[in-house]
């Protein structure tokens, strides 16, 4: 993925465009996480079977290994959700600073976010 250098762009994005892009990136990540959760649910349903009869006749050890695998993935999703929450809180803070005139150009003055 190529990340453009917006600081050297002759027409830098407006504050509203920056906020919109940040919110869009959060939404895209949430969709990706939802897809991961859905895939894991499908995998669990296939493993357990429609009648909850474990059609592949797994051993207890295989069931435990499968459970641990699902647990690790869900734990990773939970950590990512926490990071997205922090990102959302930062975007909200940025938006409030812009709305109250405390921040004119977030691309140049981003270090001001850490002052409060």
Secondary structure, 3 states (H helix, E strand, C coil): CCCCCCCCCCCCCCHHHHHHHHHHHHHHHHHHHHHHHHHHHHHHHHHHCCCCCCCCCCCHHHHHHHHHHHHHHHHHHHHHHHHHHHHHHHHHHHHHHHHCCCCCCCCCCHHHHHCC
